[in-house]
Amino acid sequence: MKKVGFFRSIHLKFVLIYVLLILIAMQIIGVYFVSKLEKQLINNFSDSLDERITLLTYSIEQEIKKQRDDTTLTIEEDIRNVLQDVTMEDILEVRVINNKSRVLGTSDPYNQTRMVGKRTTDLLIKRALAVGQYSEDDAIDRNTGDRVRIIAAPIKTNSQEIIGAIYMKASMENVYAQMRQINSIFTAGTTLALAVTAVLGVLLAQTITRPMSDMRKQALEMARGNFSRKVNIYGNDEIGQLALSFNNLTRKLQEAQATTEGERRKLSSVLSHMTDGVIATDRKGRVILINEPALGMLNVSRETVLQKPIVEVLDIVETHTFDSLVSEQETLILDFSTEKKPLILRASNSIIQKETGFINGLITVLHDITEQEKIDQERREFVANVSHELRTPLTTMRSYLEALAEGAWKDDEIAPKFLDVTQTETERMIRLVNDLLQLSKMDTRDYRFNKVSVDFVEFFNRIIDRFELSKSQDVTFVRDLPGEAVWVSLDEDKITQVLDNIISNAMKYSPEGGTITFAVHIEETANQILVSISDQGVGIPKADLSKVFDRFYRVDKARTRMLGGTGLGLAIAKEMINAHNGDIWASSQEGKGTKIFFTLPITQEEQKDDWS
């Protein structure tokens, strides 16, 4: 996990929030305090001005009402003397105006000659003279730029007669200078308080962030799979309780991981050792798990199928959707056969569902039913072939017996022929039933071999002699057999049946004047003999050559039935040879004949004694 930067850490955020809260609190207090103090200072300033104006009003009233003669000073001189006593630092100028709006005097020596004796047009003075209203206004001095307070107060007699007015202009800069000084002091105090607050905030933040940092380290260790580390508990407060809960969570996670890991190993072992293929999907139908048997069945790699839709993996996009698989949960038969290898799979689907009913995904189990399908197909073909083989002679027999029952038995010429045909078909059915019983015993392994060590050359010669003496057609037998004895452990009855079936087929399909060749070759490296029987018949097409050992298979069905074959001779021969640990096969060329080969292991002890 990436380390948290200082400017993104909760430590800095906590300190900033703490400092900002103190700053906001102090600003609110400061604004309230300064505004109240400013208002108080201004009120005090106004009160002091009012007191001076009251004294001036009384003094000026006395001077205006004073009786004058040639020996006394003029009113302007008396007023000038009164105004010279105005010594307040903040008062910039005081003017005295009579009821005719004429300036009688001013405290500003620079305005004596310019304003005294002249009429004034100031609005505040006119208002004071006209209605006796006390007026004040704040303005900016054009010359200095200072803030000033301008007051116009009427001068009244005891009878409330307005005899003049006083115009006073006072500077307010001292008041605001005091405010600036107070603000400076307050700012310094705020800065000092913030510095102390920041230090205290850092110390306080550490008491919170230290356990949290420890828990973060613990979380990283848990992510790596290390559950042995514990979080330090620094107190019994909420953070201490959180650390204790974190340690309990770590312990429970360790136990849960151990349980989960055990179950995962069990599941992995089960999946890897299953012969069936297993595919699991998420709730959107994408493959999230597939075992090795499924990969082998589908002939894909794990990387190519993970996160792919299961309908694509199973190649059923055109016929099914994931929703239909979930809703129907039907068993599917999938054909993945190729030209080289047949492969039929049965896919059984079941949903992964929570207790709430929410569907989390789908489990598909693949079972290889190729052999089962092959067996079922062979069983169906076997039943059909047996039914056909039995129906043909039975139909023939019924027809001839019906004819005999209808009176044909009275005909001395026809009756023997019909009885002969019936007997022939009966024998054919007996042979078929015997062959079926023989195959049934071999399929269920319900038979025993009476193996003895036999000189195969002498044994083979006896069988060939029997056929040569009983042959009814012009066929030449050619023997290519070893001059010495070759000992083979075999069941004479079973191998005799094998040779009878092969030689009978060779004679049936050999033309008049043809040759049947019998050969035995010793393969010392393989410690076996190779027996071959070849004819010069019509041969077997290349496409049918691999099927001649299948049950009921015939290349020329019409001719085989005409010659009385059951279609089981070579199938029985294959079972017998395989039971003797040998192998059997055929080669053929159309129009030139067929050659049947089979091998049998040599009895080594007998052979060594004979060679010695």
C-alpha positions, 0 to 999 in steps of 0.5 A, a space after each residue: 500500500 502506498 505511504 500517505 503523504 504528510 499533506 494528506 495525512 489525518 495528522 495534518 488535517 486534525 491539527 489544521 481543523 483544531 487551529 482553524 476552530 481556534 482561529 474562527 472562535 478568536 475571530 468571532 470574539 475579536 470582531 465582537 470585542 473590537 466592534 463593541 470597543 470601537 462603538 464605546 470609544 466613539 461614544 466617549 469621543 462624542 460625549 467629550 465633544 458634547 461637553 465642550 460644546 455645552 461649555 462653549 455654548 454657555 460662554 458664547 451666549 454670555 458674550 453675545 448677550 453682553 452690553 457693549 460700548 466704545 470702551 469694551 471689546 467688540 463681540 468678535 474680539 471677545 469670541 476670539 478670546 473665548 475660542 483661544 481657550 479651546 485647547 482640546 487636542 482632537 478639536 481642529 476648528 471651532 466657529 461661532 456664527 450669529 443668527 444672521 449666518 455671519 461668522 463671528 469667530 474661528 479658532 483656526 488662525 488661518 481662517 480669521 481673515 478669510 471667514 470672520 464677518 462672512 456668511 456661511 452656507 454650511 447646511 448643518 449650520 443653517 439647520 441649527 439656526 433655522 430649527 434649532 437642531 443639534 446635528 453631527 456628521 462624519 466626513 473626510 478632511 479634504 486636505 489631510 484625508 483624516 476622518 473628522 466629526 462635524 457638529 453644529 449646535 444652536 445657541 439658545 437663550 433661556 427663552 429658547 431664542 436662537 441667537 447663533 450656532 457653534 460649528 465644531 470640527 474634530 479629528 477622529 484619528 486618535 480614536 481609530 489609532 487606538 483601535 489599530 493599536 488594540 487590533 495589533 495587540 489582538 492580532 499578536 495575541 491571536 498569533 500567540 494563541 494559534 502557535 500554542 494551539 498548533 503545538 497542543 494540536 500536534 501533541 493531541 493529534 499524535 495521541 490519536 494518529 499513533 494508534 491509527 498508524 499502528 492499526 494501518 501497519 497491522 492492516 498492511 501485515 494482514 494483507 500480506 497474510 501475517 496475523 501474528 502482529 498485534 496493535 498496541 493499546 495506549 488507553 481505555 478510551 474509544 481508540 483503545 477499544 478500537 485497537 482491542 476490537 482490531 486485535 480481536 478481528 485479527 484473531 478471528 480473521 486468522 482463524 477464518 483464513 485457516 479454515 478457508 485455506 483448509 477448505 480451499 485445499 480440500 476443494 482443490 484436491 477434490 477438483 484436481 482428482 475428479 475425473 469429471 470436468 468442473 466449471 464455475 461462473 460468476 453471476 454474469 456467466 463468466 468462467 472463474 474456475 475450471 479444473 484440469 479434466 475440463 481443460 482436457 475435455 474442451 482442449 483449451 488452456 486456462 488463460 483462454 477461458 477464464 472470464 469468458 462467457 460459459 456459453 462460448 466455452 461450451 460452444 452453445 451460443 446459438 442455442 442457449 444463453 446464461 439466463 436459460 441455463 440458470 432458469 432451466 438447469 437442464 442436462 446438455 449433451 455436447 458433441 466435441 467429436 473430431 475426425 480423429 477422436 470422438 468425444 461426447 460430453 454430458 453437461 449437468 448444470 446447478 446454480 450457486 444460490 445464497 440463502 436470500 435467493 440471490 444467484 451468485 453463479 453456475 456450476 457445470 459438471 462435464 462427464 465424458 459419455 463417449 464410451 457410454 454412447 458408443 456402447 448404447 449405439 453398439 447395443 442398438 445396432 446389435 439388437 437391430 442386427 440380431 433381430 434382422 438375422 433371426 427374422 430372415 430365417 424365421 420368415 423363410 421357415 414360416 413361408 415354407 411351413 405354411 406351404 407345407 401345411 396347406 398341402 405341399 407335404 403331399 407333393 413328393 418332389 416339393 416336400 423334401 425340398 421345403 423340409 431341406 430349406 427349413 432344416 438349413 435355416 434352423 441350423 443357421 439360427 442355431 449357429 447364430 445363437 451359439 455364436 451369440 452365446 459365445 460372444 456373451 460369455 466372452 463379454 462377461 468373462 464367463 469362460 475358462 481357458 484350458 491352456 496347454 503347451 502345443 506345437 503350433 505347426 503340428 496343430 495348424 497342419 491338422 486343421 489344414 488337413 481337415 479342411 483339405 480333405 473336406 473341401 468341395 470346391 477347386 481350391 489349392 492349399 499352400 503351406 509356408 510353415 516352419 520345419 521345427 516345432 513352435 510351442 504355444 500355450 493355448 486353448 485348442 478348442 478356442 484357437 481351433 474355432 478361430 482358425 475354422 472361422 478364418 479358413 471358412 471365410 477364405 474358402 467361401 470367398 475364394 474363386 474356383 481354381 484359387 489358392 489359399 496360403 497358410 503361413 507361420 513366421 517366428 518373430 524372435 525379437 517379439 517372442 511371438 509367432 505371426 500366423 497369416 491366412 490369405 485368399 484370392 477372393 474379391 477383397 475388402 474395400 479400404 474403407 471397410 477394412 477396419 470394420 471387418 472385426 465388428 459384430 455383424 459387419 459384412 462387406 457384401 451382406 447379400 452374398 454372406 447370407 447366401 453363403 450362410 454366414 452370421 457376421 460374427 466369425 471374425 468378431 469371435 476370432 478377435 475376442 479369442 486372440 485378444 484373450 490369448 494376449 495376441 493381436 489380429 488384423 487384416 490387409 486386403 486389395 480389392 479384386 486380389 484377395 484378403 489376408 488375415 494376420 494374428 499373433 500368439 506368444 511363444 512358450 519360452 521354456 518349451 521352446 528353449 528345451 526344444 532348441 536345445 
